[in-house]
Amino acid sequence: MQDLKPTVWIGKQGCTEATIDEITAQLKKRKVIKVKWLQNTEVDPEAVAEAACAALVGVRGKTMILAQRGKPTKK
């Protein structure tokens, strides 16, 4: 995942509804995205993933990786 470039940046306003919409739109196209946020911004990666209906793959510093949730299989 190190070669993956950040495609969404969360600024000083924090994680807004527009940011969640952008994350959702990018996940539909790319399946996996990298999101970074500013040092002075408080972001809860689990809350962002939940709001975007995404799976939180990992967090390192001020960067998180989100993946599109798979479709549940019927048994």
HTML snippet that shows the backbone in 3Dmol.js (N, CA, C, O; Angstrom):
<script src="https://3Dmol.org/build/3Dmol-min.js"></script>
<div id="view" style="width:600px;height:400px;position:relative"></div>
<script>
const pdb = `
ATOM      1  N   MET A   1       0.808  -1.199   0.000  1.00  0.00           N
ATOM      2  CA  MET A   1       0.000   0.000   0.000  1.00  0.00           C
ATOM      3  C   MET A   1       0.852   1.264   0.000  1.00  0.00           C
ATOM      4  O   MET A   1       0.318   2.368  -0.106  1.00  0.00           O
ATOM      5  N   GLN A   2       2.154   1.117   0.117  1.00  0.00           N
ATOM      6  CA  GLN A   2       3.006   2.296   0.151  1.00  0.00           C
ATOM      7  C   GLN A   2       3.025   3.049  -1.176  1.00  0.00           C
ATOM      8  O   GLN A   2       3.243   4.261  -1.198  1.00  0.00           O
ATOM      9  N   ASP A   3       2.801   2.348  -2.269  1.00  0.00           N
ATOM     10  CA  ASP A   3       2.822   3.017  -3.564  1.00  0.00           C
ATOM     11  C   ASP A   3       1.504   3.728  -3.867  1.00  0.00           C
ATOM     12  O   ASP A   3       1.418   4.466  -4.848  1.00  0.00           O
ATOM     13  N   LEU A   4       0.485   3.520  -3.049  1.00  0.00           N
ATOM     14  CA  LEU A   4      -0.809   4.167  -3.214  1.00  0.00           C
ATOM     15  C   LEU A   4      -0.706   5.632  -2.771  1.00  0.00           C
ATOM     16  O   LEU A   4      -0.274   5.913  -1.653  1.00  0.00           O
ATOM     17  N   LYS A   5      -1.098   6.554  -3.638  1.00  0.00           N
ATOM     18  CA  LYS A   5      -1.041   7.987  -3.325  1.00  0.00           C
ATOM     19  C   LYS A   5      -2.356   8.427  -2.675  1.00  0.00           C
ATOM     20  O   LYS A   5      -3.417   7.905  -3.017  1.00  0.00           O
ATOM     21  N   PRO A   6      -2.294   9.384  -1.738  1.00  0.00           N
ATOM     22  CA  PRO A   6      -3.522   9.884  -1.115  1.00  0.00           C
ATOM     23  C   PRO A   6      -4.410  10.574  -2.158  1.00  0.00           C
ATOM     24  O   PRO A   6      -3.931  11.388  -2.947  1.00  0.00           O
ATOM     25  N   THR A   7      -5.681  10.247  -2.156  1.00  0.00           N
ATOM     26  CA  THR A   7      -6.607  10.864  -3.101  1.00  0.00           C
ATOM     27  C   THR A   7      -7.611  11.769  -2.405  1.00  0.00           C
ATOM     28  O   THR A   7      -8.283  12.562  -3.064  1.00  0.00           O
ATOM     29  N   VAL A   8      -7.726  11.665  -1.079  1.00  0.00           N
ATOM     30  CA  VAL A   8      -8.622  12.536  -0.317  1.00  0.00           C
ATOM     31  C   VAL A   8      -7.820  13.140   0.833  1.00  0.00           C
ATOM     32  O   VAL A   8      -7.102  12.439   1.546  1.00  0.00           O
ATOM     33  N   TRP A   9      -7.959  14.453   0.995  1.00  0.00           N
ATOM     34  CA  TRP A   9      -7.313  15.161   2.092  1.00  0.00           C
ATOM     35  C   TRP A   9      -8.397  15.776   2.969  1.00  0.00           C
ATOM     36  O   TRP A   9      -9.316  16.425   2.470  1.00  0.00           O
ATOM     37  N   ILE A  10      -8.286  15.570   4.273  1.00  0.00           N
ATOM     38  CA  ILE A  10      -9.219  16.172   5.216  1.00  0.00           C
ATOM     39  C   ILE A  10      -8.533  17.403   5.800  1.00  0.00           C
ATOM     40  O   ILE A  10      -7.461  17.307   6.397  1.00  0.00           O
ATOM     41  N   GLY A  11      -9.172  18.569   5.618  1.00  0.00           N
ATOM     42  CA  GLY A  11      -8.584  19.834   6.039  1.00  0.00           C
ATOM     43  C   GLY A  11      -8.958  20.239   7.447  1.00  0.00           C
ATOM     44  O   GLY A  11      -9.410  19.425   8.252  1.00  0.00           O
ATOM     45  N   LYS A  12      -8.759  21.517   7.725  1.00  0.00           N
ATOM     46  CA  LYS A  12      -8.970  22.019   9.086  1.00  0.00           C
ATOM     47  C   LYS A  12     -10.431  22.037   9.509  1.00  0.00           C
ATOM     48  O   LYS A  12     -10.718  22.150  10.701  1.00  0.00           O
ATOM     49  N   GLN A  13     -11.364  21.928   8.564  1.00  0.00           N
ATOM     50  CA  GLN A  13     -12.779  21.867   8.918  1.00  0.00           C
ATOM     51  C   GLN A  13     -13.172  20.485   9.411  1.00  0.00           C
ATOM     52  O   GLN A  13     -14.277  20.298   9.920  1.00  0.00           O
ATOM     53  N   GLY A  14     -12.291  19.531   9.266  1.00  0.00           N
ATOM     54  CA  GLY A  14     -12.573  18.177   9.711  1.00  0.00           C
ATOM     55  C   GLY A  14     -13.291  17.381   8.635  1.00  0.00           C
ATOM     56  O   GLY A  14     -13.306  17.762   7.465  1.00  0.00           O
ATOM     57  N   CYS A  15     -13.871  16.297   9.039  1.00  0.00           N
ATOM     58  CA  CYS A  15     -14.547  15.408   8.103  1.00  0.00           C
ATOM     59  C   CYS A  15     -15.987  15.863   7.915  1.00  0.00           C
ATOM     60  O   CYS A  15     -16.842  15.622   8.767  1.00  0.00           O
ATOM     61  N   THR A  16     -16.244  16.522   6.792  1.00  0.00           N
ATOM     62  CA  THR A  16     -17.581  17.061   6.510  1.00  0.00           C
ATOM     63  C   THR A  16     -18.380  16.057   5.685  1.00  0.00           C
ATOM     64  O   THR A  16     -17.863  15.019   5.270  1.00  0.00           O
ATOM     65  N   GLU A  17     -19.638  16.383   5.458  1.00  0.00           N
ATOM     66  CA  GLU A  17     -20.510  15.541   4.638  1.00  0.00           C
ATOM     67  C   GLU A  17     -19.983  15.455   3.207  1.00  0.00           C
ATOM     68  O   GLU A  17     -20.078  14.409   2.566  1.00  0.00           O
ATOM     69  N   ALA A  18     -19.427  16.563   2.710  1.00  0.00           N
ATOM     70  CA  ALA A  18     -18.855  16.572   1.359  1.00  0.00           C
ATOM     71  C   ALA A  18     -17.649  15.633   1.273  1.00  0.00           C
ATOM     72  O   ALA A  18     -17.440  14.976   0.253  1.00  0.00           O
ATOM     73  N   THR A  19     -16.867  15.573   2.337  1.00  0.00           N
ATOM     74  CA  THR A  19     -15.711  14.678   2.367  1.00  0.00           C
ATOM     75  C   THR A  19     -16.167  13.217   2.323  1.00  0.00           C
ATOM     76  O   THR A  19     -15.588  12.404   1.603  1.00  0.00           O
ATOM     77  N   ILE A  20     -17.190  12.895   3.085  1.00  0.00           N
ATOM     78  CA  ILE A  20     -17.730  11.527   3.090  1.00  0.00           C
ATOM     79  C   ILE A  20     -18.263  11.168   1.706  1.00  0.00           C
ATOM     80  O   ILE A  20     -18.046  10.057   1.222  1.00  0.00           O
ATOM     81  N   ASP A  21     -18.962  12.113   1.068  1.00  0.00           N
ATOM     82  CA  ASP A  21     -19.477  11.872  -0.280  1.00  0.00           C
ATOM     83  C   ASP A  21     -18.341  11.612  -1.267  1.00  0.00           C
ATOM     84  O   ASP A  21     -18.452  10.741  -2.129  1.00  0.00           O
ATOM     85  N   GLU A  22     -17.255  12.363  -1.141  1.00  0.00           N
ATOM     86  CA  GLU A  22     -16.102  12.180  -2.028  1.00  0.00           C
ATOM     87  C   GLU A  22     -15.439  10.823  -1.782  1.00  0.00           C
ATOM     88  O   GLU A  22     -15.049  10.143  -2.731  1.00  0.00           O
ATOM     89  N   ILE A  23     -15.311  10.436  -0.537  1.00  0.00           N
ATOM     90  CA  ILE A  23     -14.736   9.127  -0.206  1.00  0.00           C
ATOM     91  C   ILE A  23     -15.583   8.014  -0.809  1.00  0.00           C
ATOM     92  O   ILE A  23     -15.055   7.077  -1.408  1.00  0.00           O
ATOM     93  N   THR A  24     -16.894   8.120  -0.649  1.00  0.00           N
ATOM     94  CA  THR A  24     -17.812   7.110  -1.191  1.00  0.00           C
ATOM     95  C   THR A  24     -17.707   7.021  -2.710  1.00  0.00           C
ATOM     96  O   THR A  24     -17.665   5.927  -3.272  1.00  0.00           O
ATOM     97  N   ALA A  25     -17.665   8.181  -3.375  1.00  0.00           N
ATOM     98  CA  ALA A  25     -17.558   8.205  -4.841  1.00  0.00           C
ATOM     99  C   ALA A  25     -16.246   7.588  -5.309  1.00  0.00           C
ATOM    100  O   ALA A  25     -16.229   6.835  -6.284  1.00  0.00           O
ATOM    101  N   GLN A  26     -15.150   7.897  -4.628  1.00  0.00           N
ATOM    102  CA  GLN A  26     -13.853   7.351  -5.031  1.00  0.00           C
ATOM    103  C   GLN A  26     -13.757   5.857  -4.767  1.00  0.00           C
ATOM    104  O   GLN A  26     -13.104   5.139  -5.524  1.00  0.00           O
ATOM    105  N   LEU A  27     -14.392   5.377  -3.711  1.00  0.00           N
ATOM    106  CA  LEU A  27     -14.367   3.942  -3.431  1.00  0.00           C
ATOM    107  C   LEU A  27     -15.109   3.153  -4.508  1.00  0.00           C
ATOM    108  O   LEU A  27     -14.744   2.016  -4.808  1.00  0.00           O
ATOM    109  N   LYS A  28     -16.144   3.748  -5.087  1.00  0.00           N
ATOM    110  CA  LYS A  28     -16.860   3.077  -6.171  1.00  0.00           C
ATOM    111  C   LYS A  28     -15.978   2.904  -7.395  1.00  0.00           C
ATOM    112  O   LYS A  28     -16.111   1.925  -8.128  1.00  0.00           O
ATOM    113  N   LYS A  29     -15.070   3.863  -7.618  1.00  0.00           N
ATOM    114  CA  LYS A  29     -14.174   3.809  -8.778  1.00  0.00           C
ATOM    115  C   LYS A  29     -12.939   2.956  -8.527  1.00  0.00           C
ATOM    116  O   LYS A  29     -12.545   2.164  -9.383  1.00  0.00           O
ATOM    117  N   ARG A  30     -12.322   3.115  -7.351  1.00  0.00           N
ATOM    118  CA  ARG A  30     -10.997   2.551  -7.117  1.00  0.00           C
ATOM    119  C   ARG A  30     -10.944   1.330  -6.217  1.00  0.00           C
ATOM    120  O   ARG A  30      -9.945   0.611  -6.240  1.00  0.00           O
ATOM    121  N   LYS A  31     -11.967   1.063  -5.430  1.00  0.00           N
ATOM    122  CA  LYS A  31     -12.035  -0.053  -4.474  1.00  0.00           C
ATOM    123  C   LYS A  31     -11.191   0.177  -3.227  1.00  0.00           C
ATOM    124  O   LYS A  31     -11.621  -0.177  -2.129  1.00  0.00           O
ATOM    125  N   VAL A  32      -9.981   0.769  -3.366  1.00  0.00           N
ATOM    126  CA  VAL A  32      -9.113   1.059  -2.212  1.00  0.00           C
ATOM    127  C   VAL A  32      -8.558   2.476  -2.386  1.00  0.00           C
ATOM    128  O   VAL A  32      -8.043   2.820  -3.449  1.00  0.00           O
ATOM    129  N   ILE A  33      -8.667   3.299  -1.325  1.00  0.00           N
ATOM    130  CA  ILE A  33      -8.138   4.659  -1.383  1.00  0.00           C
ATOM    131  C   ILE A  33      -7.360   4.972  -0.115  1.00  0.00           C
ATOM    132  O   ILE A  33      -7.503   4.310   0.912  1.00  0.00           O
ATOM    133  N   LYS A  34      -6.530   6.006  -0.223  1.00  0.00           N
ATOM    134  CA  LYS A  34      -5.756   6.482   0.914  1.00  0.00           C
ATOM    135  C   LYS A  34      -6.246   7.886   1.258  1.00  0.00           C
ATOM    136  O   LYS A  34      -6.390   8.738   0.381  1.00  0.00           O
ATOM    137  N   VAL A  35      -6.501   8.114   2.549  1.00  0.00           N
ATOM    138  CA  VAL A  35      -7.004   9.398   3.030  1.00  0.00           C
ATOM    139  C   VAL A  35      -6.008   9.954   4.047  1.00  0.00           C
ATOM    140  O   VAL A  35      -5.597   9.247   4.967  1.00  0.00           O
ATOM    141  N   LYS A  36      -5.619  11.227   3.879  1.00  0.00           N
ATOM    142  CA  LYS A  36      -4.714  11.889   4.831  1.00  0.00           C
ATOM    143  C   LYS A  36      -5.424  13.075   5.440  1.00  0.00           C
ATOM    144  O   LYS A  36      -6.352  13.627   4.849  1.00  0.00           O
ATOM    145  N   TRP A  37      -4.983  13.469   6.639  1.00  0.00           N
ATOM    146  CA  TRP A  37      -5.536  14.652   7.275  1.00  0.00           C
ATOM    147  C   TRP A  37      -4.440  15.459   7.923  1.00  0.00           C
ATOM    148  O   TRP A  37      -3.354  14.953   8.204  1.00  0.00           O
ATOM    149  N   LEU A  38      -4.747  16.755   8.163  1.00  0.00           N
ATOM    150  CA  LEU A  38      -3.779  17.691   8.723  1.00  0.00           C
ATOM    151  C   LEU A  38      -3.407  17.328  10.152  1.00  0.00           C
ATOM    152  O   LEU A  38      -4.178  16.688  10.869  1.00  0.00           O
ATOM    153  N   GLN A  39      -2.212  17.747  10.553  1.00  0.00           N
ATOM    154  CA  GLN A  39      -1.698  17.452  11.897  1.00  0.00           C
ATOM    155  C   GLN A  39      -2.612  17.995  12.994  1.00  0.00           C
ATOM    156  O   GLN A  39      -2.808  17.342  14.020  1.00  0.00           O
ATOM    157  N   ASN A  40      -3.176  19.199  12.778  1.00  0.00           N
ATOM    158  CA  ASN A  40      -3.972  19.839  13.832  1.00  0.00           C
ATOM    159  C   ASN A  40      -5.451  19.499  13.737  1.00  0.00           C
ATOM    160  O   ASN A  40      -6.268  20.149  14.388  1.00  0.00           O
ATOM    161  N   THR A  41      -5.816  18.505  12.950  1.00  0.00           N
ATOM    162  CA  THR A  41      -7.207  18.103  12.786  1.00  0.00           C
ATOM    163  C   THR A  41      -7.451  16.775  13.501  1.00  0.00           C
ATOM    164  O   THR A  41      -6.701  15.814  13.329  1.00  0.00           O
ATOM    165  N   GLU A  42      -8.500  16.740  14.296  1.00  0.00           N
ATOM    166  CA  GLU A  42      -8.867  15.507  14.989  1.00  0.00           C
ATOM    167  C   GLU A  42      -9.806  14.695  14.101  1.00  0.00           C
ATOM    168  O   GLU A  42     -10.896  15.155  13.759  1.00  0.00           O
ATOM    169  N   VAL A  43      -9.390  13.508  13.736  1.00  0.00           N
ATOM    170  CA  VAL A  43     -10.193  12.627  12.886  1.00  0.00           C
ATOM    171  C   VAL A  43     -10.236  11.250  13.528  1.00  0.00           C
ATOM    172  O   VAL A  43      -9.206  10.729  13.957  1.00  0.00           O
ATOM    173  N   ASP A  44     -11.418  10.664  13.595  1.00  0.00           N
ATOM    174  CA  ASP A  44     -11.584   9.302  14.077  1.00  0.00           C
ATOM    175  C   ASP A  44     -11.728   8.397  12.848  1.00  0.00           C
ATOM    176  O   ASP A  44     -12.795   8.368  12.234  1.00  0.00           O
ATOM    177  N   PRO A  45     -10.678   7.662  12.479  1.00  0.00           N
ATOM    178  CA  PRO A  45     -10.734   6.835  11.273  1.00  0.00           C
ATOM    179  C   PRO A  45     -11.879   5.826  11.262  1.00  0.00           C
ATOM    180  O   PRO A  45     -12.464   5.568  10.210  1.00  0.00           O
ATOM    181  N   GLU A  46     -12.203   5.256  12.414  1.00  0.00           N
ATOM    182  CA  GLU A  46     -13.305   4.294  12.465  1.00  0.00           C
ATOM    183  C   GLU A  46     -14.643   4.965  12.169  1.00  0.00           C
ATOM    184  O   GLU A  46     -15.501   4.379  11.508  1.00  0.00           O
ATOM    185  N   ALA A  47     -14.820   6.180  12.651  1.00  0.00           N
ATOM    186  CA  ALA A  47     -16.062   6.912  12.397  1.00  0.00           C
ATOM    187  C   ALA A  47     -16.169   7.296  10.920  1.00  0.00           C
ATOM    188  O   ALA A  47     -17.255   7.251  10.343  1.00  0.00           O
ATOM    189  N   VAL A  48     -15.050   7.672  10.314  1.00  0.00           N
ATOM    190  CA  VAL A  48     -15.042   8.017   8.882  1.00  0.00           C
ATOM    191  C   VAL A  48     -15.403   6.788   8.057  1.00  0.00           C
ATOM    192  O   VAL A  48     -16.218   6.869   7.137  1.00  0.00           O
ATOM    193  N   ALA A  49     -14.805   5.664   8.383  1.00  0.00           N
ATOM    194  CA  ALA A  49     -15.085   4.424   7.652  1.00  0.00           C
ATOM    195  C   ALA A  49     -16.553   4.032   7.801  1.00  0.00           C
ATOM    196  O   ALA A  49     -17.186   3.611   6.834  1.00  0.00           O
ATOM    197  N   GLU A  50     -17.087   4.169   8.999  1.00  0.00           N
ATOM    198  CA  GLU A  50     -18.494   3.834   9.237  1.00  0.00           C
ATOM    199  C   GLU A  50     -19.422   4.755   8.445  1.00  0.00           C
ATOM    200  O   GLU A  50     -20.393   4.298   7.842  1.00  0.00           O
ATOM    201  N   ALA A  51     -19.116   6.054   8.451  1.00  0.00           N
ATOM    202  CA  ALA A  51     -19.952   7.021   7.739  1.00  0.00           C
ATOM    203  C   ALA A  51     -19.923   6.790   6.231  1.00  0.00           C
ATOM    204  O   ALA A  51     -20.919   7.024   5.546  1.00  0.00           O
ATOM    205  N   ALA A  52     -18.782   6.332   5.713  1.00  0.00           N
ATOM    206  CA  ALA A  52     -18.633   6.103   4.272  1.00  0.00           C
ATOM    207  C   ALA A  52     -19.003   4.673   3.883  1.00  0.00           C
ATOM    208  O   ALA A  52     -18.872   4.300   2.717  1.00  0.00           O
ATOM    209  N   CYS A  53     -19.460   3.874   4.833  1.00  0.00           N
ATOM    210  CA  CYS A  53     -19.781   2.457   4.589  1.00  0.00           C
ATOM    211  C   CYS A  53     -18.595   1.738   3.949  1.00  0.00           C
ATOM    212  O   CYS A  53     -18.743   1.017   2.962  1.00  0.00           O
ATOM    213  N   ALA A  54     -17.423   1.949   4.532  1.00  0.00           N
ATOM    214  CA  ALA A  54     -16.186   1.359   4.013  1.00  0.00           C
ATOM    215  C   ALA A  54     -15.520   0.525   5.097  1.00  0.00           C
ATOM    216  O   ALA A  54     -15.847   0.634   6.279  1.00  0.00           O
ATOM    217  N   ALA A  55     -14.591  -0.299   4.673  1.00  0.00           N
ATOM    218  CA  ALA A  55     -13.801  -1.102   5.604  1.00  0.00           C
ATOM    219  C   ALA A  55     -12.484  -0.379   5.873  1.00  0.00           C
ATOM    220  O   ALA A  55     -11.791   0.026   4.939  1.00  0.00           O
ATOM    221  N   LEU A  56     -12.146  -0.221   7.134  1.00  0.00           N
ATOM    222  CA  LEU A  56     -10.891   0.415   7.515  1.00  0.00           C
ATOM    223  C   LEU A  56      -9.785  -0.635   7.444  1.00  0.00           C
ATOM    224  O   LEU A  56      -9.750  -1.569   8.246  1.00  0.00           O
ATOM    225  N   VAL A  57      -8.885  -0.473   6.479  1.00  0.00           N
ATOM    226  CA  VAL A  57      -7.805  -1.437   6.278  1.00  0.00           C
ATOM    227  C   VAL A  57      -6.677  -1.192   7.262  1.00  0.00           C
ATOM    228  O   VAL A  57      -6.144  -2.131   7.852  1.00  0.00           O
ATOM    229  N   GLY A  58      -6.312   0.076   7.440  1.00  0.00           N
ATOM    230  CA  GLY A  58      -5.230   0.380   8.356  1.00  0.00           C
ATOM    231  C   GLY A  58      -5.064   1.868   8.575  1.00  0.00           C
ATOM    232  O   GLY A  58      -5.531   2.688   7.785  1.00  0.00           O
ATOM    233  N   VAL A  59      -4.379   2.205   9.680  1.00  0.00           N
ATOM    234  CA  VAL A  59      -4.092   3.597  10.019  1.00  0.00           C
ATOM    235  C   VAL A  59      -2.624   3.682  10.391  1.00  0.00           C
ATOM    236  O   VAL A  59      -2.107   2.852  11.138  1.00  0.00           O
ATOM    237  N   ARG A  60      -1.962   4.695   9.861  1.00  0.00           N
ATOM    238  CA  ARG A  60      -0.563   4.923  10.215  1.00  0.00           C
ATOM    239  C   ARG A  60      -0.347   6.424  10.277  1.00  0.00           C
ATOM    240  O   ARG A  60      -0.390   7.108   9.255  1.00  0.00           O
ATOM    241  N   GLY A  61      -0.115   6.930  11.468  1.00  0.00           N
ATOM    242  CA  GLY A  61       0.052   8.367  11.634  1.00  0.00           C
ATOM    243  C   GLY A  61      -1.230   9.095  11.295  1.00  0.00           C
ATOM    244  O   GLY A  61      -2.279   8.825  11.880  1.00  0.00           O
ATOM    245  N   LYS A  62      -1.149  10.011  10.360  1.00  0.00           N
ATOM    246  CA  LYS A  62      -2.302  10.806   9.920  1.00  0.00           C
ATOM    247  C   LYS A  62      -2.808  10.321   8.566  1.00  0.00           C
ATOM    248  O   LYS A  62      -3.286  11.117   7.758  1.00  0.00           O
ATOM    249  N   THR A  63      -2.703   9.027   8.320  1.00  0.00           N
ATOM    250  CA  THR A  63      -3.124   8.438   7.050  1.00  0.00           C
ATOM    251  C   THR A  63      -3.930   7.175   7.323  1.00  0.00           C
ATOM    252  O   THR A  63      -3.568   6.362   8.173  1.00  0.00           O
ATOM    253  N   MET A  64      -5.024   7.025   6.592  1.00  0.00           N
ATOM    254  CA  MET A  64      -5.809   5.793   6.698  1.00  0.00           C
ATOM    255  C   MET A  64      -6.065   5.232   5.311  1.00  0.00           C
ATOM    256  O   MET A  64      -6.110   5.964   4.322  1.00  0.00           O
ATOM    257  N   ILE A  65      -6.230   3.936   5.261  1.00  0.00           N
ATOM    258  CA  ILE A  65      -6.554   3.255   4.011  1.00  0.00           C
ATOM    259  C   ILE A  65      -7.937   2.649   4.164  1.00  0.00           C
ATOM    260  O   ILE A  65      -8.214   1.914   5.112  1.00  0.00           O
ATOM    261  N   LEU A  66      -8.801   2.975   3.208  1.00  0.00           N
ATOM    262  CA  LEU A  66     -10.166   2.483   3.214  1.00  0.00           C
ATOM    263  C   LEU A  66     -10.405   1.614   1.997  1.00  0.00           C
ATOM    264  O   LEU A  66      -9.884   1.888   0.916  1.00  0.00           O
ATOM    265  N   ALA A  67     -11.189   0.574   2.172  1.00  0.00           N
ATOM    266  CA  ALA A  67     -11.541  -0.329   1.072  1.00  0.00           C
ATOM    267  C   ALA A  67     -13.054  -0.432   0.996  1.00  0.00           C
ATOM    268  O   ALA A  67     -13.763  -0.279   1.991  1.00  0.00           O
ATOM    269  N   GLN A  68     -13.522  -0.691  -0.203  1.00  0.00           N
ATOM    270  CA  GLN A  68     -14.946  -0.892  -0.397  1.00  0.00           C
ATOM    271  C   GLN A  68     -15.351  -2.188   0.287  1.00  0.00           C
ATOM    272  O   GLN A  68     -14.670  -3.205   0.159  1.00  0.00           O
ATOM    273  N   ARG A  69     -16.455  -2.148   1.010  1.00  0.00           N
ATOM    274  CA  ARG A  69     -16.928  -3.360   1.685  1.00  0.00           C
ATOM    275  C   ARG A  69     -17.440  -4.333   0.644  1.00  0.00           C
ATOM    276  O   ARG A  69     -18.111  -3.945  -0.312  1.00  0.00           O
ATOM    277  N   GLY A  70     -17.114  -5.607   0.840  1.00  0.00           N
ATOM    278  CA  GLY A  70     -17.588  -6.646  -0.067  1.00  0.00           C
ATOM    279  C   GLY A  70     -19.051  -6.934   0.146  1.00  0.00           C
ATOM    280  O   GLY A  70     -19.608  -6.651   1.206  1.00  0.00           O
ATOM    281  N   LYS A  71     -19.661  -7.491  -0.853  1.00  0.00           N
ATOM    282  CA  LYS A  71     -21.060  -7.879  -0.745  1.00  0.00           C
ATOM    283  C   LYS A  71     -21.150  -9.147   0.094  1.00  0.00           C
ATOM    284  O   LYS A  71     -20.372 -10.076  -0.124  1.00  0.00           O
ATOM    285  N   PRO A  72     -22.074  -9.213   1.044  1.00  0.00           N
ATOM    286  CA  PRO A  72     -22.206 -10.445   1.841  1.00  0.00           C
ATOM    287  C   PRO A  72     -22.688 -11.596   0.956  1.00  0.00           C
ATOM    288  O   PRO A  72     -23.569 -11.426   0.112  1.00  0.00           O
ATOM    289  N   THR A  73     -22.109 -12.733   1.161  1.00  0.00           N
ATOM    290  CA  THR A  73     -22.499 -13.908   0.364  1.00  0.00           C
ATOM    291  C   THR A  73     -23.646 -14.627   1.048  1.00  0.00           C
ATOM    292  O   THR A  73     -23.685 -14.723   2.275  1.00  0.00           O
ATOM    293  N   LYS A  74     -24.571 -15.126   0.263  1.00  0.00           N
ATOM    294  CA  LYS A  74     -25.715 -15.864   0.812  1.00  0.00           C
ATOM    295  C   LYS A  74     -25.336 -17.322   0.992  1.00  0.00           C
ATOM    296  O   LYS A  74     -24.665 -17.912   0.145  1.00  0.00           O
ATOM    297  N   LYS A  75     -25.770 -17.891   2.099  1.00  0.00           N
ATOM    298  CA  LYS A  75     -25.454 -19.296   2.380  1.00  0.00           C
ATOM    299  C   LYS A  75     -26.663 -20.158   2.152  1.00  0.00           C
ATOM    300  O   LYS A  75     -26.598 -21.373   2.336  1.00  0.00           O
TER     301      LYS A  75
END
`;
const viewer = $3Dmol.createViewer("view");
viewer.addModel(pdb, "pdb");
viewer.setStyle({}, {cartoon: {color: "spectrum"}});
viewer.zoomTo();
viewer.render();
</script>
